Amino acid sequence: MDTSRLTELFENTFPFWSMVSEDDRQTLINSSYEVSFDKGRNIHDGNECTGIILIRSGSLRVYMLSEDGKEITLYRLFPGDLCVLSASCVLSSITFDVFIDSEENSECVVVGGCAYEAIARKHPEVKIFTYETALSRFSDVMWVMQQILFMSMDKRLAIFLLDEISKTEDDTIRLTHEQIAKYMGSAREVVSRMMKYFISEGLITASRADGIKIIDKKRLRALTI
Amino acid sequence: MDTSRLTELFENTFPFWSMVSEDDRQTLINSSYEVSFDKGRNIHDGNECTGIILIRSGSLRVYMLSEDGKEITLYRLFPGDLCVLSASCVLSSITFDVFIDSEENSECVVVGGCAYEAIARKHPEVKIFTYETALSRFSDVMWVMQQILFMSMDKRLAIFLLDEISKTEDDTIRLTHEQIAKYMGSAREVVSRMMKYFISEGLITASRADGIKIIDKKRLRALTI
């Protein structure tokens, strides 16, 4: 990616772009690099300052990890999204660790945390933009928390399956129970039990060859209310 | 509280106080009022803009509430703390609802949300301070989430009991299992079962007359590691 395409990308991503000096823009561009992550690759691991990540293609999954390896997905990032929780040096009030994996083959641009932080220190607009981006993730996380703690599992699985088919525009889902459990922050056994119940209710069918197929969207949707 | 004491309080609370104009300071003071909340009283109920709350004495509990009435305590606020999540008009990127109760008889000062928002719109420092306060709560909430989702119940109860006695500087805790469960976002049955286990292990004693008494702090502390 040459400088002019990088400039265009930053112009479209950072609302403060026109408010900082030419020197500051150059600093941000010089500190940035393109990177491709293979599917499944871990990108950010706890509290180090990886930098600000711009997603150009693919998708990233942001999650929490317990000492014994249990994961809770907090949110996903798609093309055009910006990951700021990976820049701990910019967000000093964030004291928890998140992990980020590349969920598909993903193309990203990483802006160096130190360069970004130096600009943020000079320009309140940069700080405000970064905080606003982080705070909107706070809302996502609260949603996950509410879903996990308060919602019944049938409702959660129904929402997950419907979200999944609306994303892929295909009524068939090719994920294992293990993968679904991981995405939902649940256990495989719980997902399998609920799947069996959904099959017995005629909401879905499932086979090794064809994956999970939604056959009664209307009743599945009724579960989500 | 007269204007000069209010000014002193704001000077000590808001790091931006000296950076805004005399007019702005007067606007904040005029929009503020003192208020006493009785123990147990609900102060903020969802997403309306109650304003910025400064706690002068007592304590407030910030929690989430499910449709069926289940509560999860997110954090508590003590004298000197500032509650910004109650000012939804200032924090437009926060899209979830929190509830706030007065846990003891509490004296607070409430700064009107509209007046505060108008000043925040003019002064980036005000916005930055407010966002930083909200983001540090994000870290608290993530801690709760980690504790609830990942930690085993014995560890959680041990932490709760030790926190409680260090707060009151008394080895006796006068709370019912029901109250403890509520504070921990757990069920009374789970708390009662774990209490029984702690008693059988000789970590605590419990009686209706004398409440819960911690008798082996060392071993209780070992559980929290």
Interface residues (C-beta under 8 A of the other chain):
Chain A: M64 S66 E67 D68 K70 I72 L91 S93 I94 T95 F96 P124 E125 K127 I128 Y131 E132 A134 L135 S136 F138 S139 V141 M142 W143 M145 Q146 I148 L149 F150 M151 G185
Chain B: M64 S66 E67 D68 K70 I72 L91 S93 I94 T95 F96 P124 E125 K127 I128 Y131 E132 A134 L135 S136 F138 S139 V141 M142 W143 M145 Q146 I148 L149 F150 G185
